Amino acid sequence: MTEAQIARINELYHKSKSEGLNAQEAEEQAALRKQYIADIRRSLRGNLDSMSIQHPDGTITPLRRKSGK
């Protein structure tokens, strides 16, 4: 997500609080928010996938997803 898109999300938020949004702007805001959340989740998943746990005995185990989901 670019800085311009984040700025647009903020602009739409402030406009919604002050004067309200029309239908087109509300749809744009929802789409931008959805994309922002997807980008945050993707970034977090990448960070977690690259992490490992070092145990007191010196062994290193990569983080894994819990089974069942």
N, CA, C and O atoms as a MOPAC input file, in Angstrom:
PM7 MOZYME 1SCF
protein

 N      0.84400 1    -1.16100 1     0.00000 1
 C      0.00000 1     0.00000 1     0.00000 1
 C      0.89900 1     1.23700 1     0.00000 1
 O      1.86400 1     1.31200 1     0.76100 1
 N      0.58200 1     2.18200 1    -0.84000 1
 C      1.40700 1     3.38400 1    -0.97900 1
 C      1.02200 1     4.44300 1     0.05200 1
 O     -0.04600 1     4.37800 1     0.66100 1
 N      1.89100 1     5.39600 1     0.23300 1
 C      1.61400 1     6.50900 1     1.14100 1
 C      0.38800 1     7.29800 1     0.66800 1
 O     -0.38300 1     7.80200 1     1.48500 1
 N      0.21300 1     7.40000 1    -0.65000 1
 C     -0.94400 1     8.12600 1    -1.19200 1
 C     -2.24800 1     7.42200 1    -0.82100 1
 O     -3.23900 1     8.07900 1    -0.50100 1
 N     -2.24900 1     6.09800 1    -0.86100 1
 C     -3.45100 1     5.35400 1    -0.49800 1
 C     -3.74700 1     5.50000 1     0.99200 1
 O     -4.90900 1     5.63400 1     1.37700 1
 N     -2.72900 1     5.47600 1     1.82200 1
 C     -2.92900 1     5.66700 1     3.25500 1
 C     -3.44600 1     7.07400 1     3.53500 1
 O     -4.32900 1     7.26200 1     4.37200 1
 N     -2.89900 1     8.05100 1     2.84000 1
 C     -3.36500 1     9.42700 1     2.98700 1
 C     -4.83400 1     9.54500 1     2.56400 1
 O     -5.60700 1    10.28000 1     3.17900 1
 N     -5.20600 1     8.81800 1     1.51500 1
 C     -6.60200 1     8.84700 1     1.04700 1
 C     -7.53600 1     8.21700 1     2.08900 1
 O     -8.63900 1     8.71700 1     2.31200 1
 N     -7.09900 1     7.12500 1     2.72700 1
 C     -7.89700 1     6.51000 1     3.78700 1
 C     -8.14100 1     7.53900 1     4.89500 1
 O     -9.26600 1     7.70000 1     5.36800 1
 N     -7.08300 1     8.22500 1     5.29800 1
 C     -7.20400 1     9.23200 1     6.35700 1
 C     -8.09700 1    10.39300 1     5.93400 1
 O     -8.89300 1    10.89700 1     6.72600 1
 N     -7.95700 1    10.80500 1     4.69200 1
 C     -8.77900 1    11.89900 1     4.16800 1
 C    -10.25900 1    11.51500 1     4.19100 1
 O    -11.10300 1    12.30800 1     4.60800 1
 N    -10.56900 1    10.30300 1     3.74300 1
 C    -11.95800 1     9.84700 1     3.74700 1
 C    -12.49200 1     9.70100 1     5.16700 1
 O    -13.66100 1     9.98900 1     5.42500 1
 N    -11.64700 1     9.25700 1     6.08400 1
 C    -12.07200 1     9.14500 1     7.48000 1
 C    -12.46300 1    10.51300 1     8.03200 1
 O    -13.53200 1    10.66600 1     8.62200 1
 N    -11.60100 1    11.50200 1     7.84100 1
 C    -11.87700 1    12.83400 1     8.35900 1
 C    -13.11900 1    13.44400 1     7.70400 1
 O    -13.89800 1    14.13500 1     8.36000 1
 N    -13.29200 1    13.18700 1     6.42000 1
 C    -14.47800 1    13.70100 1     5.73400 1
 C    -15.73200 1    13.02500 1     6.26800 1
 O    -16.76600 1    13.67500 1     6.42100 1
 N    -15.65500 1    11.72300 1     6.55400 1
 C    -16.83600 1    11.01900 1     7.06700 1
 C    -17.25400 1    11.56700 1     8.42600 1
 O    -18.44400 1    11.60400 1     8.74000 1
 N    -16.29000 1    11.99200 1     9.23000 1
 C    -16.59900 1    12.54600 1    10.54700 1
 C    -17.14300 1    13.96600 1    10.45800 1
 O    -17.98400 1    14.35700 1    11.26800 1
 N    -16.67400 1    14.74100 1     9.48500 1
 C    -17.08400 1    16.14500 1     9.42400 1
 C    -18.36200 1    16.35700 1     8.62100 1
 O    -19.27500 1    17.04100 1     9.08400 1
 N    -18.43700 1    15.78100 1     7.42300 1
 C    -19.60000 1    16.07400 1     6.57100 1
 C    -20.28300 1    14.84700 1     5.99300 1
 O    -21.34700 1    14.96500 1     5.38500 1
 N    -19.69500 1    13.67600 1     6.16800 1
 C    -20.28800 1    12.45300 1     5.63000 1
 C    -19.75500 1    12.13200 1     4.24300 1
 O    -19.21100 1    12.99100 1     3.55000 1
 N    -19.92400 1    10.87900 1     3.85800 1
 C    -19.44400 1    10.41100 1     2.55400 1
 C    -20.61800 1    10.07100 1     1.65800 1
 O    -21.67900 1     9.65900 1     2.12700 1
 N    -20.41300 1    10.25100 1     0.34400 1
 C    -21.42800 1     9.77000 1    -0.58100 1
 C    -21.18500 1     8.27400 1    -0.81200 1
 O    -20.20200 1     7.72900 1    -0.30900 1
 N    -22.04600 1     7.61700 1    -1.54700 1
 C    -21.96900 1     6.16500 1    -1.72700 1
 C    -20.66400 1     5.74000 1    -2.38900 1
 O    -20.06700 1     4.73700 1    -1.99800 1
 N    -20.22000 1     6.49400 1    -3.38500 1
 C    -18.97900 1     6.15100 1    -4.08500 1
 C    -17.77100 1     6.26100 1    -3.16000 1
 O    -16.88200 1     5.40900 1    -3.19200 1
 N    -17.73700 1     7.29400 1    -2.34700 1
 C    -16.62600 1     7.47500 1    -1.41800 1
 C    -16.63800 1     6.40100 1    -0.32900 1
 O    -15.58200 1     5.93400 1     0.09600 1
 N    -17.82800 1     6.01200 1     0.11800 1
 C    -17.92900 1     4.95400 1     1.13100 1
 C    -17.41500 1     3.62800 1     0.58000 1
 O    -16.74000 1     2.88000 1     1.28800 1
 N    -17.72900 1     3.33600 1    -0.67600 1
 C    -17.22200 1     2.11900 1    -1.31500 1
 C    -15.69600 1     2.17200 1    -1.45300 1
 O    -15.00700 1     1.18200 1    -1.20600 1
 N    -15.18200 1     3.33400 1    -1.84900 1
 C    -13.72900 1     3.50000 1    -1.97900 1
 C    -13.05100 1     3.31100 1    -0.63100 1
 O    -12.01500 1     2.65200 1    -0.54200 1
 N    -13.63300 1     3.88700 1     0.42600 1
 C    -13.07400 1     3.75300 1     1.76400 1
 C    -13.05600 1     2.29000 1     2.20200 1
 O    -12.06100 1     1.82500 1     2.75800 1
 N    -14.14100 1     1.56400 1     1.95700 1
 C    -14.20900 1     0.15400 1     2.33900 1
 C    -13.16800 1    -0.67200 1     1.58100 1
 O    -12.52800 1    -1.54800 1     2.16400 1
 N    -12.99600 1    -0.39800 1     0.28900 1
 C    -12.02200 1    -1.13700 1    -0.51700 1
 C    -10.59800 1    -0.84900 1    -0.05100 1
 O     -9.77600 1    -1.76200 1     0.03500 1
 N    -10.30400 1     0.41100 1     0.24900 1
 C     -8.97000 1     0.77800 1     0.71700 1
 C     -8.67100 1     0.15800 1     2.08200 1
 O     -7.56100 1    -0.31500 1     2.33000 1
 N     -9.66100 1     0.16600 1     2.95300 1
 C     -9.47000 1    -0.44500 1     4.27000 1
 C     -9.23500 1    -1.94800 1     4.15300 1
 O     -8.39200 1    -2.51000 1     4.85200 1
 N     -9.98300 1    -2.58700 1     3.27000 1
 C     -9.82800 1    -4.03000 1     3.06800 1
 C     -8.41600 1    -4.34600 1     2.56300 1
 O     -7.78000 1    -5.29000 1     3.03100 1
 N     -7.93900 1    -3.55700 1     1.61400 1
 C     -6.59100 1    -3.74800 1     1.08500 1
 C     -5.54200 1    -3.49400 1     2.16600 1
 O     -4.55400 1    -4.22200 1     2.25600 1
 N     -5.75400 1    -2.46200 1     2.98700 1
 C     -4.81400 1    -2.12700 1     4.06300 1
 C     -4.70300 1    -3.27900 1     5.05800 1
 O     -3.60100 1    -3.65900 1     5.45200 1
 N     -5.83600 1    -3.82800 1     5.45900 1
 C     -5.84100 1    -4.94200 1     6.41500 1
 C     -5.16600 1    -6.16900 1     5.80900 1
 O     -4.41600 1    -6.86000 1     6.49800 1
 N     -5.41900 1    -6.44700 1     4.53900 1
 C     -4.77100 1    -7.58100 1     3.87200 1
 C     -3.25600 1    -7.39200 1     3.84000 1
 O     -2.51100 1    -8.34800 1     4.05700 1
 N     -2.79700 1    -6.17800 1     3.57300 1
 C     -1.35800 1    -5.89800 1     3.55400 1
 C     -0.73200 1    -6.06400 1     4.93700 1
 O      0.37300 1    -6.59500 1     5.05600 1
 N     -1.42300 1    -5.61800 1     5.97500 1
 C     -0.92900 1    -5.76400 1     7.34600 1
 C     -0.82700 1    -7.24100 1     7.70000 1
 O      0.17300 1    -7.67100 1     8.27400 1
 N     -1.84900 1    -8.02100 1     7.36500 1
 C     -1.82700 1    -9.45800 1     7.66000 1
 C     -0.70200 1   -10.16200 1     6.91800 1
 O     -0.02200 1   -11.01700 1     7.48500 1
 N     -0.50200 1    -9.80500 1     5.64600 1
 C      0.56200 1   -10.40200 1     4.84500 1
 C      1.93300 1   -10.07700 1     5.45100 1
 O      2.81000 1   -10.93800 1     5.51000 1
 N      2.10700 1    -8.84100 1     5.89400 1
 C      3.36300 1    -8.42900 1     6.50500 1
 C      3.59100 1    -9.17200 1     7.81500 1
 O      4.69600 1    -9.65100 1     8.07100 1
 N      2.57000 1    -9.27200 1     8.63500 1
 C      2.68800 1    -9.97900 1     9.90500 1
 C      3.00300 1   -11.45000 1     9.68200 1
 O      3.84700 1   -12.01300 1    10.37800 1
 N      2.33600 1   -12.07900 1     8.72000 1
 C      2.59000 1   -13.49100 1     8.42100 1
 C      4.04000 1   -13.67000 1     7.95800 1
 O      4.69000 1   -14.63600 1     8.35900 1
 N      4.54800 1   -12.78600 1     7.14500 1
 C      5.93600 1   -12.86200 1     6.69600 1
 C      6.91000 1   -12.74000 1     7.84800 1
 O      7.91100 1   -13.45400 1     7.90400 1
 N      6.61200 1   -11.82400 1     8.78000 1
 C      7.47200 1   -11.67000 1     9.95600 1
 C      7.45600 1   -12.92100 1    10.82400 1
 O      8.50200 1   -13.38800 1    11.27500 1
 N      6.26900 1   -13.45600 1    11.05300 1
 C      6.16900 1   -14.65200 1    11.89000 1
 C      6.81700 1   -15.86300 1    11.22900 1
 O      7.42300 1   -16.69100 1    11.90900 1
 N      6.69300 1   -15.97100 1     9.90600 1
 C      7.30500 1   -17.09500 1     9.19600 1
 C      8.82700 1   -17.07300 1     9.26800 1
 O      9.47200 1   -18.11500 1     9.15600 1
 N      9.39400 1   -15.90000 1     9.45400 1
 C     10.85300 1   -15.80100 1     9.49600 1
 C     11.41800 1   -15.89100 1    10.91700 1
 O     12.63400 1   -15.84100 1    11.10000 1
 N     10.54900 1   -16.02200 1    11.92200 1
 C     11.00600 1   -16.08900 1    13.30700 1
 C     11.27000 1   -17.52400 1    13.73700 1
 O     10.65000 1   -18.47500 1    13.26100 1
 N     12.21300 1   -17.63300 1    14.65400 1
 C     12.54100 1   -18.92700 1    15.25600 1
 C     12.66500 1   -18.74800 1    16.76000 1
 O     12.90300 1   -17.64600 1    17.25400 1
 N     12.49900 1   -19.84600 1    17.47500 1
 C     12.61300 1   -19.83200 1    18.93200 1
 C     13.89000 1   -20.56000 1    19.31600 1
 O     14.13300 1   -21.68200 1    18.87200 1
 N     14.70400 1   -19.91800 1    20.14200 1
 C     15.91200 1   -20.56500 1    20.64400 1
 C     15.62000 1   -21.06600 1    22.05900 1
 O     15.28800 1   -20.28300 1    22.94900 1
 N     15.74500 1   -22.36100 1    22.25100 1
 C     15.48700 1   -22.99700 1    23.54000 1
 C     16.71900 1   -22.87100 1    24.43300 1
 O     17.81800 1   -22.62300 1    23.93700 1
 N     16.54400 1   -23.04100 1    25.75900 1
 C     17.67800 1   -22.92900 1    26.68600 1
 C     18.83300 1   -23.88100 1    26.37100 1
 O     19.98200 1   -23.58100 1    26.69600 1
 N     18.54000 1   -25.03600 1    25.73800 1
 C     19.61800 1   -25.96800 1    25.41400 1
 C     20.36600 1   -25.58500 1    24.13300 1
 O     21.30000 1   -26.27600 1    23.72800 1
 N     19.95300 1   -24.47800 1    23.49500 1
 C     20.65300 1   -23.98900 1    22.30700 1
 C     20.02100 1   -24.38400 1    20.98700 1
 O     20.42600 1   -23.87600 1    19.94200 1
 N     19.03200 1   -25.28100 1    21.00400 1
 C     18.38100 1   -25.67200 1    19.75200 1
 C     17.45900 1   -24.56600 1    19.26900 1
 O     16.89600 1   -23.81600 1    20.06600 1
 N     17.31700 1   -24.47800 1    17.97100 1
 C     16.47700 1   -23.45100 1    17.34800 1
 C     15.35400 1   -24.13700 1    16.60300 1
 O     15.58700 1   -25.04600 1    15.80500 1
 N     14.12200 1   -23.69500 1    16.86800 1
 C     12.94100 1   -24.26200 1    16.23500 1
 C     12.18000 1   -23.14200 1    15.52500 1
 O     11.87600 1   -22.12100 1    16.14300 1
 N     11.86800 1   -23.31500 1    14.24100 1
 C     11.07500 1   -22.28100 1    13.56500 1
 C      9.63400 1   -22.30100 1    14.06300 1
 O      9.11100 1   -23.34800 1    14.44600 1
 N      8.99800 1   -21.12700 1    14.05400 1
 C      7.59000 1   -21.04600 1    14.43200 1
 C      6.75100 1   -21.77400 1    13.38500 1
 O      7.04300 1   -21.73200 1    12.19000 1
 N      5.70700 1   -22.44100 1    13.86200 1
 C      4.78900 1   -23.12600 1    12.94900 1
 C      3.35800 1   -22.74200 1    13.30400 1
 O      3.07700 1   -22.33800 1    14.43300 1
 N      2.46800 1   -22.86800 1    12.34600 1
 C      1.05300 1   -22.64800 1    12.62300 1
 C      0.51200 1   -23.78800 1    13.44300 1
 O      0.95400 1   -24.93000 1    13.31500 1
 N     -0.44800 1   -23.47300 1    14.28600 1
 C     -1.10200 1   -24.52300 1    15.04900 1
 C     -1.95700 1   -25.35000 1    14.11000 1
 O     -2.58200 1   -24.81200 1    13.19500 1
 N     -1.98700 1   -26.64200 1    14.32900 1
 C     -2.83500 1   -27.48700 1    13.50000 1
 C     -4.29000 1   -27.29900 1    13.93800 1
 O     -4.57200 1   -26.93800 1    15.08000 1
 N     -5.19400 1   -27.55200 1    13.00800 1
 C     -6.60800 1   -27.41500 1    13.30600 1
 C     -7.24800 1   -26.18600 1    12.70600 1
 O     -8.46500 1   -26.01700 1    12.79000 1
 N     -6.45600 1   -25.33100 1    12.10400 1
 C     -7.03100 1   -24.13300 1    11.46100 1
 C     -6.72100 1   -24.11700 1    10.01400 1
 O     -7.11900 1   -23.19100 1     9.30700 1

